[in-house]
Amino acid sequence: MTVTDQDPTEHADQPDDDAHGNGGGATGRSTPDGERATRTDSTETWDDGLIARRVAETAEGDRFPMTDNRSAVPPTVTPLVYDGALRSRLEALRELVGLSRTRLDSRTLSGAGRVLDEASARRRLSGQHTVVAIAGATGSGKSQLFNALAGVTISETGVRRPTTAAPIACSWSDGAAGLIERLGIPPRLRRRPLPTGDGESPLRGLVLVDLPDHDSAAVQHRRHVDRILGLVDAVIWVVDPEKYADAVLHERYLRPMAAHAEVMFVVLNQVDRLPGEAAEQVLDDLRRLLDEDGIALGEYGEPGTTVLALSALTGDGVGELREALGQFVSERGAANRRISADVNIAAARLWPVYATQRRTGLSEQAREEFSDRLADAVGATAAGEAAERAWLRNANRACGTPWLRLWRWFQDRGEPTTGRLPSRPQADEEATARQRVEQAVRTVADRASAGLPAPWAQAVREAAVRGSQGLPEALDELTARAGVPAGRPPRPGWWPVAVLTQACMTILQFLGGLWLLGQIIGVMAPNLGVPVLLMVIGIVGGPLIEWSCRMAARGPARRYGLEAERRLREAAAGCGRARVLDPVAAELLRYREVREQYGRVVGAGR
């Protein structure tokens, strides 16, 4: 590659008449006033700013004098219409981005946002035109090919490198002003091909753009190439026999654009320099490299990249490219295929943050285990057992013999009421309960986030952590309200009968004892049988009634304890559900929504 000492950007900033060999006022050449006025009127009435030129050098030195092809009425521009499948995918992608903004960083979503912006901008522009860029390396002959397709010398060619300093556009029909303005090509760099006398051109609707060299030493040239390649509908890559395997071309451009195979042409230029069968060998090797790049080749009627060999210098193969390009433009489907490929690339880049290979969510088993862990933390089982013991103790007090009740009263005097939960747990018990709650939250968060992509797993864990703040204190309050009620447990209906029967047994003991005492002191007639029998009945019947009541109280006591345990479990589960499970479920629901939208984005294109 030959690089001159001249600043490359200086060439790009020159006026069109100077940079591209076009004469006119820029060169100081005298022009009749009438002719100058005619040219001024001509350029001001062009609806899309395109300058028509024909190749015919004049005596004054003009290389490309203008032709007057003014249109009386501005052309009607028909906006681009996307097909139903692409519209559905774009809507799904837009919904996907909207749902993900609070969960994913802007850098992750920037690619999808650019695709949506470009798709929206392209849809408002002409759908009757196809913008095709000609790209290539230094010395590949892309400007020669550009001129050969236009049928007129528009883009400057030469041995000095780089030759093309700024992109040049050539439109075969009116109404493409918006498309060219979108590319940032000023009116002075817009051209029209040489009019033909054989009716409508087969390339009608084509907007051809000659790009600077993608491997130019001038940074500004490479920026032009990268920017415009992201905006055009299709690309013609021009390679030559010397640099067709250049690593920069394949690694920086062709391989990343493999999804755009249907809107790419790869042209092997300068085949006139290859002797004999060398052209076919180089072409086969080029196809091999494209296949390694992952680019589908449009062979045997299959969709993919068109690969051709030609010589822009001799014209050999240019007609075949013009025919293929004419059919490509006439289909009016390049813009749809280009945007669809862009959506495919954006979806592929978003795959790691949406896709999962396993079922996600919280199972009923995980929810139940979380509730059980919280119940253990508040001591629901222990509270139920305490309530059951309290019920039994109350039954024994109500139905026991007076002598046994008196003995137990002395034993229980000064001790706290059995069955009541302490109003405030001990410090070590409180710390243990807090640890159990934290462990329960970590476990349920890990299970809910298992298998999720990293951003969504992080969001689920953060929701669980936020909900766990203040959870131990809330559980303590619930325990105090929903625990074992203060006071004595309720009594069943048969308790008064048991108490009355026990009182009767005590009365019988007193009657038998008084009767015997009366006989001893001589107040009553001697008769040991009846008083002894009364005392035996009272002494034996009292414990028997107490034992019977204890057996009968086991069922109600068990039910009372289970009810107390159930209240605590439900209170703990409700608190955990409101603070932890519901926020986690909301994050999982949001992920399922975005996963569904992502499926629409990906599935519609496969």
Summary of the structure (lengths in Angstrom):
residues: 606
radius of gyration: 46.5
end to end distance: 42.9
largest distance: 169.4
contacts: 1911
relative contact order: 0.09
helix: 58%
strand: 7%
